[in-house]
Every structure is written in C-alpha cells, then in structure tokens.
Amino acid sequence: MNAAPLSSPRLQRVLALLRDGRPHTTRDIVRRARVMAVNACVAELRVHGAVIHCRARRVNGARRYYYTMLKEPKDG
C-alpha cells in the first residue's frame, strides 16, 4: 500500500479522533474527521504502526463498524 505521510491533514484528523481510545463508528469518523474512505484511512494509519481494532455489530438489523485505536502510530 502506498500510504499518505502521517503528517497528512486527513490522517491527522482521523488520528485526533481515535486518540481517545474509545470505539467510533464509520459514520462518526466521516462526520467528525471529515473523511470519506474511513477504511482506507485506517489502513494507512496501520502502515504507520497504529493498532486499530475494527468490530462489526448489528444494530437495529444494520451492520455497523466500530474502530478503536489501541496503539498510536510511530511518530504520531
């Protein structure tokens, strides 16, 4: 994968949101970090050493994905 630099404003917004260590839904990340491809941002942060857990849950019959950062990326 050709990941953006960690200094990318897009990755920095996602990183700032996930830093609290709490689970965030895809929709929450889209709205609060102003990004569209959440899974791509998470993959890029992982390339930089972040440990981010993704868990799918059914809520009212719909599948929702929750992302939780367990470890920050190197030089994050």
C-alpha positions as CSV (number, residue, x, y, z in Angstrom):
1,M,0.0,0.0,0.0
2,N,1.2,3.5,-0.8
3,A,0.2,5.3,2.4
4,A,0.0,9.1,2.7
5,P,2.5,10.6,5.1
6,L,1.5,10.7,8.7
7,S,1.6,14.5,8.5
8,S,-1.3,14.4,6.0
9,P,-4.2,16.6,7.4
10,R,-6.7,13.9,6.5
11,L,-4.8,11.3,8.6
12,Q,-4.2,13.8,11.4
13,R,-7.9,14.4,11.7
14,V,-8.7,10.7,12.0
15,L,-5.8,10.2,14.4
16,A,-7.0,13.1,16.6
17,L,-10.5,11.5,16.8
18,L,-9.3,7.9,17.5
19,R,-6.7,9.1,20.2
20,D,-9.4,8.9,22.9
21,G,-9.2,5.1,22.7
22,R,-13.0,4.8,22.5
23,P,-14.9,3.0,19.7
24,H,-16.1,5.2,16.9
25,T,-18.5,4.2,14.1
26,T,-17.7,4.7,10.5
27,R,-20.3,7.4,10.3
28,D,-18.9,9.2,13.4
29,I,-15.5,9.3,11.8
30,V,-16.9,10.5,8.5
31,R,-18.7,13.4,10.2
32,R,-16.2,14.4,12.8
33,A,-12.9,13.9,10.9
34,R,-14.4,15.0,7.5
35,V,-13.1,12.0,5.6
36,M,-14.9,9.6,3.2
37,A,-12.9,6.4,3.0
38,V,-12.6,5.5,6.6
39,N,-11.3,2.0,5.9
40,A,-8.5,3.5,3.7
41,C,-7.5,6.0,6.4
42,V,-7.4,3.2,9.0
43,A,-5.3,1.1,6.7
44,E,-2.9,4.0,6.1
45,L,-2.6,4.6,9.9
46,R,-1.8,0.9,10.3
47,V,1.0,1.2,7.8
48,H,2.5,3.8,10.1
49,G,2.3,1.4,13.0
50,A,-1.1,2.2,14.6
51,V,-3.0,-0.7,16.1
52,I,-6.7,-0.1,15.3
53,H,-9.3,-2.7,16.1
54,C,-12.4,-2.9,13.9
55,R,-15.5,-4.7,15.1
56,A,-18.8,-5.2,13.3
57,R,-22.0,-5.2,15.3
58,R,-25.7,-5.5,14.3
59,V,-27.7,-2.5,15.4
60,N,-31.4,-2.5,14.6
61,G,-30.7,-5.0,11.8
62,A,-28.0,-3.0,10.2
63,R,-24.3,-3.8,10.4
64,R,-22.2,-1.0,11.9
65,Y,-18.4,-0.9,12.1
66,Y,-16.6,0.4,15.2
67,Y,-13.0,1.4,15.2
68,T,-10.9,1.6,18.3
69,M,-7.2,2.7,18.4
70,L,-5.2,0.5,20.8
71,K,-1.8,1.9,19.9
72,E,-0.8,5.1,18.2
73,P,1.4,5.1,15.1
74,K,5.1,5.7,15.4
75,D,5.9,9.4,15.5
76,G,2.2,10.0,15.9
